């Protein structure tokens, strides 16, 4: 298990997933990539949300979340902010870095998209050719 990708949105469930990824990385000497995806489909639902100021604010918040997660993980980790469909982007990035495992929280921050299309974690499990570990809230 050389490379692990963690989907991270700052939610309590994502924090648990980050802790699990750290534990696995320490055990297997793995590199961890923290990925935050700005869901641009939700932004396109309304002109109010698609303004440059809103997107800039979301990018800044995402960068801060990723920076904090990478600091928590320590040496041997990297962060990346992506834009698009979260499930698709997590899977695509995982393939690009040749990840062995994707780690996600059982649920993330609520969005309109989750209500309409299902959770990101469910979609990643269904669509990923890479093993996926879902960390439950306990």
N, C-alpha and C positions, 0 to 999 in steps of 0.2 A: 504494500500500500504506500506507494511513493508520493502521490499527490492527492490531496483532499480539497474539495470545493465546498464551502459553506455559504448557503444563501442567508443573507443577514439583512434584517430591516429594523433592528433595534427593539423588537417586541420581546416580551419575557420568554416566549417560546424560542425565538432566535438566539437569545442569550444562552438558553440551555443547550441548544444545538452547538453553539460556539464552544461552550465548556466541554461538550462531548468530543468535538473535533480536536480540541487541545489535548485532551486525555489520550485520544487515539494517536495523534501526531507524536506525542512524547513516547508512547509505547512502541510505535513502529518507525520512529525517526522520519516522519512524513513532512512534506512541505504543505502548508495550508494556504489556500487562496480564499479570501473573503470577498463575496460578490454581493453588491446591492444593485437591484434593477429598478430604475425609475419607470413606472408603468405608464408609458405614453398613450396607451389606448384609453385609459381613464381620463387623461388630460384632454383628449380629443372629444370627449363627450360634451364639453361646454367651452365656448369661447372664453369664458371667465377664467377657466383653469389653464388655458393654453397660451396665456400671455408670456412674453419673454421674462418678465419679472417673476412670475410663479415658477417657471422652469429653472431660472437661476437660483431661486430660493431652494427648490427641491434638490438641485445639484449640490449646493453648499451643504445642506443637511445630510445628504447621502455621503459626501466626502468626509464629513465629520464623523458619521457613524462608522464608516469603514476605517478611518484613522484610529478611532478608539478600539475597534475590534482587533486591528493589527497590533496595536500596543498591548492589548491583553494577551494575545497569542505569543508575542515576542519574536525572537530571531527565527528566521526560516519561514516567515509568512509574508504574504503580499495582499493588497487590496485592489479592487477594481469596481468602478461605478459604470454600469451599463444602462442603456435605454431600450425600451421595447416591451414585448410580452415577457413577463418574468420567467415563466416556465421555459419558454423557448430559449431565452437568453442564457439561463443557467445551464441548460443542456448543451447549447452551442459552445459556451465558454469551457465547460468541462471537457468536451471533445478536443477543443483547441489546445488545452494544456495537458491533454492525455491523462486526465484524472482517473484514479481507481475507485473513488467514492465521492458521492454527493451527500452532504449532511444538511438536513432541514428541520426546522421546528414543525410540530404537527399543525400549527396554525400561525399565521403572521398577523400583521396589522390588517384590520378589516378594510375592504374597499368595495365599491360598487361592482367591480369586475368579479370578485370572489362570489358575490351573490348570483351574478349572471352566468358565470362560467365554471364555478367550482374553485377549490383552493389550489394554490400554486403547488403545494406539496403533493396533492393527489395527482395533478397533471404531470409533474415530474416523474412520479413513480410509474405512471402509465406509459409515458413516452420515452423515458431515458433508456439507452442501451447500457448505461453505467449503473453499477449498484448504488442504491439510495438507502440511506439510513434516516428514518423519521424519528426524531426525539420527542417523546411524549411529555406532556406537562404532568409532573408528579410531585 
